[in-house]
Amino acid sequence: MKLWRSIGLAMVIVVGLSLNVASSSDDAWLVTKVRMVLLTTEGVSVKDLDVEAGDGAVTLHGKVRTTVEKTKAGYAVSAIKGVKRVSNLMQVLPQAFDGGARIGDDAVRRAVDTALKADHSLGRVTVTSVNNGVVLLGGTAVGVEQTRRAIELVWSVPGVSRVVSRIDSVGRRD
């Protein structure tokens, strides 16, 4: 009798642990999707982006230029499959986007190419074009996480005003 109770208790613990791991995996997947959507949504520029997710509840932190961008970011995130609730704590700080002198598209392209080549895992991600600071990415990446890394890397390059992704994510789910 004690043996069956021990086996039953062990099964309950294992099932509980596996549900917790699945939940945290789903949360990590959701954070990745939210970051990608926010970094590629037309008309939304985000700085210092931070995303938290738990059980479908997403909290957004960061800076945007306008209240319209903040609202648009919230709507874009709420449309993602698996998002149940959005707490949009983004700050409207237009001064955070004052970057001084504009950097030319050729210089931006060279800087983006250099940044992508420095991360050897992103070797198949390419710059298709740069126009007024808008960078169009193409090529392929292994999984959505690698695609997200490429987009965030490009956003970190001075002179980039927006990133559009046409990267094909192939392989694993991350």
Beta strands, then each sheet from edge to edge (+ up, - down):
strand 1: 47-54
strand 2: 57-64
strand 3: 85-88
strand 4: 91-92
strand 5: 125-131
strand 6: 134-142
strand 7: 162-165
strand 8: 168-170
sheet 1: 1+ 2- 3-
sheet 2: 1+ 2- 4-
sheet 3: 5+ 6- 7-
sheet 4: 5+ 6- 8-
end
